[in-house]
Amino acid sequence: MDIYLLYLCLGAAAGLISGLFGLGGGVVIVPILIFTFTAQGMPQAVLTHLAIGTSLATIVVTSVSSISSHHKHGAILWSLAGWLTPGICIGAALGAVFAVSISGTALQLAFGIFLCLVALKMAFALSPSGGSNMPGRAGQSMVGTVVGFVASLFGIGGGSLTVPYLTWVRVPMKNAVATSAACGLPIAISGALTYWWQGVGEPDLPDGAVGFIYLPAFFGIIVASTIFARVGARLAHRLPGEILRRSFALLLLIIGVRFIWRNLGV
């Protein structure tokens, strides 16, 4: 199969799943890319970093559409996003630098644990209720730094972190989701640029890689994922949501456990 056709198919799968379950693409794209890069025989030393860097690069493009949609509905709290963004950019850069400094094995192990936590949150519909007042500007910057660090470390847009935080500080769910989408763009830009820069000159990179961003996967995913995310969103309204949510949570749990099992050397 032509490599671009392969990544178009992967982008379609990632978009469909993201649309069905409302998850950020990184939770889907990163494990798919790790499995695909492994099957292609890419060096273990770089394939995990390539998967995460490429995922963040795709989020730069796909998040623009999401932000535009939320902005049209007036749901984004731009002042709040603005105060979170400086910390987010710093945290995302630091997360990428840290990720590149550790082995792919350690990264996959950490990602497996993260997937298991996301799976449990989905399976039991865990969401914090309002429990705290909004912190001051310094506090918001600190929160942004933590969110940016973790999101960049795992190649995600940060919604699984930002939305629970915002609902905890009593932001209405509609605004929390929209503002989280706005925060995903600086996470992706800062993280992707840092992964690109950190990977320049890496001797084990395959042809088609620019730093830790693999261009064939990047282009294939951004072309197909946006289209199929809309298909997934339509299907989500027609299929039994509770069964779908728990089934996908089980799939994420299986993938997470597989990463943990394999990288613990059990």
Order of alpha helices (4+ residues) and beta strands (2+ residues): alpha-alpha-alpha-alpha-alpha-alpha-alpha-alpha-beta-beta-alpha-alpha
